[in-house]
Amino acid sequence: MYSKEEAKKVRKQFWIFFAKRYPRKWLLYNTGLKDVTLKFDFTNGYALVAIDSESNDEIDKAYYYEKLLSLKSLLLEEVSPNLIFDDEYLLDSGKVISRVYIRLEGVKINNKNDWPKVFDFLYEYMSKLELFYLEYQDFIKD
């Protein structure tokens, strides 16, 4: 069992190694929309790549989620047929957001043997999601 400090160190080490393996600047929060972001996540149990609509204004959150839903067939084709669309995704913080995401199950950040598979997963799907977003950002922003 890891202490809180040890777990923090492992997470930091993972992201440093990921950045060394794939040295590039990711879009993430620089979408041009305050409440639409691209996210990476890796915990004990799964890795995730997502595009989130996280406005506190329910109308704005729903608006951007509807835009993504209108592009659903393209997202499934260009990013992955395994994408999950969730208009009420509950974060650990208790906040409810809208999220389109893909998860890799059964991996643990504390297991360094899982890291290469997770590196590849995160890189592949974030690259595809970024390309998709850049291609359709004018429509999403409009």
Secondary structure, 3 states (H helix, E strand, C coil): CCCHHHHHHHHHHHHHHHHHHCCCCCCCCCCCCCCEEEEEEECCEEEEEEEEECCCCHHHHHHHHHHHHHCHHHHHHHCCCCCEEEEEEECCCCCEEEEEEEEEEEECCCCCCCHHHHHHHHHHHHHHHHHHHHHHHHHHHC
